[in-house]
Amino acid sequence: MALTGLLAATGLSVASAPVAQAEAPCEGTYTIVVGGTGSKWWNDGFTGNIQQHVGYPTDIPNGASARAGVDELNRLLRDQRNLCPGQHAKAVGYSLGAAVVHIWVTENWQTFGNVNAVLIADPKRQAPPGYNGGSVPFGGIVGYPLAGADRYFGNVPVKSICHWDYVCDESAGIWTYPNNHMYNYPNDWNVDHHNDSAHEQWFNGAWHPW
């Protein structure tokens, strides 16, 4: 039976259907990805060797949606770590999803080791280079914990990527949105493009140390 037919038979809609959580193997890296605004767990744009996609409310990018994403990311990471204590974890996020990963690292680096993060178009990116992420002036709207910029990553290796994009760099200009935000990261959607130990910034096509 097709998915829509099965859901209709059970009284569930696609939007309300529970996310199927397949058990990931303990071999290799456990890669978990978090999509941006408007994405769904089954269609977040990421490719490559992915073990888990995070499902969370993405329709409105605000503090509540970010909080829900952080809580779900934390649950999935810790469930997998309990199953596979020695496995390395890599969390990759784009846009609102990058903020979710960013916040999770800030809140959990002291209690969760053997992990790295990749932040693509992070609205919480803190300058330099460029300016802070574009969520900062709208802090009263987007709300905590999405509002604000910081680098509270502790000892977690973090790779930050921002390419001429207002969402992660206000100096790019709001007129660059949404075109640059949507189309300036063609190679970065493949999680295999990012290694497990990178601690660096890629800003407007150039490498910068933290």
Sequence and secondary structure as in RCSB ss.txt:
>XXXX:A:sequence
MALTGLLAATGLSVASAPVAQAEAPCEGTYTIVVGGTGSKWWNDGFTGNIQQHVGYPTDIPNGASARAGVDELNR
LLRDQRNLCPGQHAKAVGYSLGAAVVHIWVTENWQTFGNVNAVLIADPKRQAPPGYNGGSVPFGGIVGYPLAGAD
RYFGNVPVKSICHWDYVCDESAGIWTYPNNHMYNYPNDWNVDHHNDSAHEQWFNGAWHPW
>XXXX:A:secstr
  HHHHHHHHT  TTTS        SSS EEEEE  TT BTTBS  BSS SEE     SS SHHHHHHHHHHHHH
HHHHHHHH TT  EEEEEETHHHHHHHHHHHHHTTT  SEEEEEES TT   SSS   TTGGGHHHH TTTSS  
   TT  EEEEE S TTT GGG GGGTTHHHHHS TTTTBGGGS SS  EEEETTEEE  
